[in-house]
């Protein structure tokens, strides 16, 4: 009996030892996993537009007691972690100096993953004609994980030398706020007055101009540009619905020290709608709810005029490429994506231009949007000379026959068929086309009047305000006050003129083929400036013949131009996006 009891106790002890050893191994494994998790959490997302690479530097899986020097793939930044405290330093290690162009963090601030922290303007290498890094190049730093900023060593406008630490942070898995009693500090009157002076915009303009002109006097110039846009909107009536909020957004974003356009500012938050492509699509929904495709359905041949008017888009694209080839790199340097974004101005469709440029060339978004809406407002000035130059008085007097009546069934089937056709042939244009057709379907179905009324009134008005302010927030001195903006304005004008000419020439060809039944002037309405282009054609027709009403005939190519510009944007996005 004693032997059996001894054996039983031995087995129990054996199993107990095995279980205890397993628990110890499991605890050790969990500790290693936790240590690896904390180490892996300290990551830095470096999106550098120069060199034209983006890199993510992530700490190794195993925890090292030695310094952890981890370089991103482009060699612009280096991260070093103290193994005892866990503090991580972000160093600038590029071979040339850089200027802190934008600073979106401060000491003792908690940041979340993906939040922009700072933007550096990297200087060119001396002694190199082209420069190792172009002057317009930027390096944007984003937080890879949630972290607490412990120290920021530089302010906006200051110069960083290679090897200097930009900021220090501690990765955070869990964060909390502690409420403590407020401390009282005795401040002298002199200190308060100095602090008050340093918090003024005047002081910021003076100090930042000494460090980097685009951060000081450049902002003052952009405020004047914003005032000019407001003047054009109110006094001259140039696209006031967009130019007024764009101008005021430019003023708000260039107010020193306010950080209105920072990631946490109101304009920075609103810009996410442009960044995600939401605002242009919602505006297309409203445009569809306001558009009558009846003239296009009644005379489908006019769709060719809307397609021909998109010629200016591709001419401007080629022009941007040629300017880049024959112009020194440090003056104008358009990529093929930049050229495509500039070319879309020729479609005279602001939402489409914003949608495409936000995808392909976000740095040029402000300049492209201002150019697009400015030329849309100048339609009554730009188009008449081109129309008169390419047509004869006899052609301008041609009267077109009355359009047939379009049935309700045709108007309902049209947006559905166009959407399905777009999905089959060009899916990249589906977001724009489908939202346009959804709005039109709500209009023509006549069973959702409340939705249709909201889309063409309240919704589009609200989104227009947000879109204008968001675009205005991107009107900064370094992106607007340069030769590239002049190139954009010039190419936009060329694109608009060529698009108008292309539509008129196609109209002349159709006039010949139809035996003189089509007035070639309606081809000028092929640009999608609805309904300004159609009104210009109608006005010229009435000047030649007071009884020649061309408005409804011109609306056919006008609305087809909206579809054509969206299709052109889809083609460019599919090819280059």
MIDOLUM-244919 format. One record per residue (C-alpha): x, y, z. Coordinates in steps of 0.25 Angstrom, whole numbers, plus 5000, padded with zeros to 4 digits. Layout:
N
XYZ...
//
This chain:
577
500050005000501150105004501850074991500550104983500450234990501850274988501650244973500450324972501050444979502250434969501350434957500550554963501850634965502350594951501050654945501150774954502550804949502150784935500950884936501850984944502850974933501850994922501251114930502651174931502951154916501551214913501851344922503151354916502651344902501551454905502651544910503451524898502251554889501851684897503351724896503251704881501951774880502451894887503651894879502951874866501951984869503052094868503052114853503152234845502452264832503352354823502652394810503752464802503352534789504852554787505452454784504252404777504052294787503252264799503852174810503352114823504452094834503951994844504751944856505251794856504451694862505451654873505751754884507151804884507951864895508851934886508452064878507552034867507852114854506852084844506852164831505652184822505852134807506052274802507152314812506452444816506152404830506752314841506152264854506952234867506352174879506852174893506652024898506552074913505452184912504852144899504952284894505152294878505852404871505552444857506852494850506952564836508152494829508052544815509352604809508752744808508052844817506552854818505652964823504452934832503352974822502152924831502052874845500852804850501252754863501652814877502252774890501452674899500452654888499852514885499752474871499052364864499552274853499552334839499552484844500452574837501552634846502452724837502852754823504252784820504752864807506052804803507052894797507852864785509252814786510252924783511152914771510152824763509452894752508152814753508352794768508252654775506852694779506052794772505652924780504152894779504352754786503752724799503852614809502652584818502752514831501552444836501352364849501352214847500652184860500052254872501152334879501452444889502352554884503352584895504152694888504152774876505552834872505152924861504153034857503553064844504553134835505753084842506853004835507252864838508652814835508952664832508952584845508152674853506952614861505652674857504752624868504652514879503452424882503052304890502152204884500852184891499952054891498952114902498952264905498152334916498052474922498252514936497552634943498552714951498352844959498752964951500053024954500253174956501353254950501753394953501953474940502553614939501853714931503053714921502953564919501453574916501653684906502753614899501953484899500753564893501553634882502153494878500753434877500353544866500353514851501253634849502353574857502153444850502253514836503553584840504253464846503853364836504253454824505653454830505653304830504853264817504153364809502953274805502653264820502653414822502453514811501953394803500753374812500453524811500453514796499553394796498553474805498553574794498253474783497053424792496553564792496753574777495853454775494853504784494853634776494653564763493553484769492753594775493053714766493253644752492353524755493453424751492853284756492553344770491953214775493453154775494353274774493853344786494053224796495353184789495853334791495353334806496053194808497353244803497253364813496953264824498053164821499153274820498753344834500053324842500053244855498653204853498853064847497453064841497952984829498752884838498252744839497452774852496952904846495652924840496152944826497052824828495852734832494952784821496052754811495952604814494652614805495552664793496652564797495652444797494952494784493552524792493252664788493452654773492552534773491452604781491452724772491352634760490052574767489552714768489852744754489152624749487952664757487952794750488252744736487252714725487852614715486652634706487352714695488452604694487452494694486652564683487852584674488952484678489852524667490252654675490952554685492052554674492252704677492452684691493452584689494252674679494252784689495152694698496252714688496852824696497052734708498052644700498752764693498952834707499552704712500552694700500852844702501152824717502152714713502752804703502952914712503652824722504552774711504952914706505052984720506152974730505752874741505852974753504853064746503752974741503752824743502352754740502252604741501352534732500252524743500452674745500252694730498952614730498352694742498652824734498052774721496752744728496552894729496152884714494952814718494352934725493852854736494352894750493852774758494552674748495852754749495852754764495552604764496652574754497752664760497452614774497752474769498952504760499552634765499052684778500152784779499652864767498152854772498052994776498653054763497852964754496452984761496653134760497053134746495853044742494853124749495453254744495353214730493953154732493553294736494253354724493453274714492753394708494053464706494953344700493953274691493253384682494553424675494953274672493553244667493553364658494853334653494553194649493153214643492553304632491353394634490553294625490853184635490553264647489153294641488753144639487453114646487252974651485952894651485152874664485552764673484652644674483952624688484652524697483752424704483852404719484252254717485452304709485952404719485852294730486552184722487652284717488452294731488252144733488852104720489952214721490352154734490352014730491152044717492252124725492352004735492651914723493552004715494252094725494152064740495152164744494052274740492952204747492952294760492752424752491852364742490952284751490752404761490352494750489352394744488852364758488452504760487852514746487052384749486552444762486052564754485452494742484752384750483852484757483652394769484752444778484452594777485052624791486352554788486452624775486152754781487152734792488252694782488052814773487952914784488352894798489352784796490152844784490152974791490752914804491752834797492152954788492453034801493352914806494052894792494353044791494953054805495752924803496352964790496653104796497453034807498452984796498753124791500153134798501253224793502253114789501253044780500553174774501653274773502553214763502653194748501853064748500653144752500853234739501053104731499753044737498953174733499553184719499353034716497953044722497553164713498153084701497352954705496053044706496353104692496652974685495452904691494553014686495253014672495152864672493652864674493452974664494252894653493452774656492152854655492652904641492952764637491552714641490952834634491552794621491152644623489652684627489552784615489552904623488452864634489452874646489953014651491452994653491453094665490752984674492052914674492653024683491652974693492352844694493252894705492552854718492352994724490852974726490053054722490953174719491553114706490153094701489753234704490953294697490553214684489053254686489553404687490353404675489253334667488253444671489253554667489353494653487853464652486953514663485953394660487053284661486953224674488053124677487953104692487252964692488152914680489452954687488952894700489152754694490652764691490752844704490252734713491052624705492252704708492052674723492052534720493252544710494052614721493752504731494152404721495452474717495752484732495452334734496452304722497552384728497252324742497352184736498552214728499352284739498652264752
//
